[in-house]
Amino acid sequence: MRFGLTKVTPARSGVWNPMEEIVQMQDMLNNMFKERSFGDRWSEPGILAPLVDVKDEGSELLVTTDLPGVEKDDVDLDVSDNMLTISAKRSSDKEEKDEGYLRRERTYSSFSRTVTLPNTVSAEGAKAKLENGVLTVTLPKLQIEENKKIPIE
């Protein structure tokens, strides 16, 4: 990735064209973001939260996300209408001793992500499982009666 001043080419008429400079800046930013690899783990620098998959399975929604290294006691799930909030924290403590050197490193990561669901769901009957670093949340959809006739008095 290279940063620096860019040479602005004058417009054909020989007059400076500010729009051309804006287009060049936009191209530079687009290239910068294309080169940035975000990786596949939520704990890497630059990642604020893991990716979430939402699958419609008829009467319920299935939400899955990868949470490597997270214990189930460190995950909080909140549901309200058609919103699911997943919060988690992870910490590790690593100690190494080698020829008189002692090194101790601690890391702490946390995030909170709210996902808008395609349907209104109920917390009653919801199930969650964290197994092998994969969180799976099953949320029953609220059944809304449609096309119900209203009698006129």
C-alpha positions in Angstrom: 0.0 0.0 0.0 1.4 3.4 -1.0 0.4 6.7 0.4 1.6 10.1 -0.8 0.9 12.9 -3.1 -0.5 12.1 -6.5 0.2 14.0 -9.6 -2.9 15.7 -10.9 -3.2 15.8 -14.6 -4.5 19.1 -15.9 -7.7 19.0 -17.9 -7.5 19.2 -21.7 -8.0 22.9 -21.7 -5.0 23.3 -19.4 -7.1 24.5 -16.5 -7.0 22.7 -13.1 -10.0 20.4 -12.7 -10.9 19.7 -9.0 -13.3 17.0 -10.0 -10.5 15.0 -11.6 -8.6 15.2 -8.3 -11.6 13.9 -6.4 -11.9 11.0 -8.8 -8.2 10.2 -8.3 -8.6 10.3 -4.5 -11.7 8.0 -4.8 -9.7 5.5 -6.9 -6.9 5.5 -4.4 -9.3 4.8 -1.5 -11.0 2.0 -3.4 -7.6 0.4 -4.1 -6.6 0.7 -0.5 -9.7 -1.1 0.7 -9.4 -3.8 -1.9 -5.9 -4.5 -0.6 -6.9 -4.8 3.0 -7.6 -8.3 4.1 -9.8 -8.6 7.1 -9.0 -12.3 7.8 -11.4 -14.8 9.1 -11.2 -14.4 12.9 -13.0 -11.9 15.1 -10.0 -11.3 17.3 -7.7 -10.0 14.5 -6.9 -6.3 14.5 -9.5 -4.4 12.5 -12.3 -6.8 13.1 -15.1 -5.5 15.4 -17.3 -8.5 15.3 -17.7 -11.9 13.7 -19.8 -12.5 10.6 -23.3 -13.8 11.3 -25.4 -16.1 9.1 -29.2 -16.0 9.4 -31.2 -18.8 7.8 -35.0 -19.0 7.5 -36.2 -22.5 8.4 -39.9 -22.0 8.1 -41.3 -21.4 11.6 -37.9 -20.4 13.1 -34.7 -18.5 12.3 -31.3 -20.1 12.7 -28.5 -17.7 13.5 -24.9 -19.0 13.5 -21.5 -17.3 14.1 -18.0 -18.4 14.9 -16.7 -17.5 18.3 -13.3 -19.3 18.6 -11.8 -19.5 22.1 -15.0 -18.1 23.8 -16.6 -19.9 26.7 -20.4 -20.1 26.9 -20.4 -18.2 30.2 -18.7 -15.3 28.4 -21.5 -14.9 25.8 -24.7 -12.9 26.3 -27.7 -13.0 24.0 -30.6 -10.6 24.0 -33.6 -10.6 21.7 -36.2 -8.0 21.1 -38.8 -7.9 18.3 -36.7 -8.5 15.2 -33.3 -7.7 16.8 -30.7 -10.1 18.2 -27.7 -8.8 20.1 -24.7 -11.1 20.6 -22.1 -9.9 23.1 -19.0 -11.9 24.0 -15.6 -11.5 25.7 -12.5 -13.5 25.5 -9.3 -13.3 27.5 -6.1 -15.3 27.6 -3.1 -15.4 29.8 0.1 -16.8 28.4 3.4 -17.3 30.3 6.7 -18.4 28.9 10.0 -19.1 30.7 13.2 -19.5 28.7 16.8 -19.2 30.0 16.1 -16.7 32.7 13.5 -14.7 30.7 10.0 -14.6 31.9 7.4 -13.3 29.6 3.7 -13.0 30.5 1.2 -11.7 27.9 -2.5 -11.0 28.5 -5.1 -10.3 25.8 -8.7 -9.3 26.2 -11.2 -9.0 23.3 -14.8 -8.1 23.5 -17.6 -7.2 21.1 -21.3 -6.6 20.8 -23.2 -6.9 17.6 -26.9 -6.4 16.9 -28.4 -8.1 13.9 -31.7 -7.1 12.4 -33.7 -10.3 11.7 -36.1 -10.6 8.7 -39.0 -11.5 11.1 -40.2 -10.7 14.5 -39.1 -13.5 16.9 -39.9 -14.7 20.4 -37.4 -15.2 23.2 -39.7 -17.9 24.5 -38.7 -21.2 23.1 -35.4 -19.9 21.8 -32.4 -22.2 22.1 -28.6 -21.5 21.9 -25.7 -23.8 21.7 -21.9 -23.1 21.7 -20.0 -26.1 20.4 -16.5 -26.2 19.0 -16.4 -22.4 18.7 -19.6 -22.1 16.7 -22.6 -20.4 18.3 -26.0 -21.6 17.0 -29.2 -19.7 18.0 -32.6 -21.0 17.1 -35.4 -18.4 17.4 -39.1 -19.1 16.8 -40.9 -16.7 14.6 -43.9 -14.9 16.0 -47.0 -15.9 14.1 -48.9 -12.8 13.0 -52.4 -13.4 11.8 -52.8 -11.9 8.4 -56.0 -11.0 6.5 -58.2 -11.2 9.5 -61.5 -9.5 8.9 -62.7 -7.0 11.4 -66.4 -6.9 11.9 -68.2 -3.6 11.7 -70.6 -2.8 14.5 
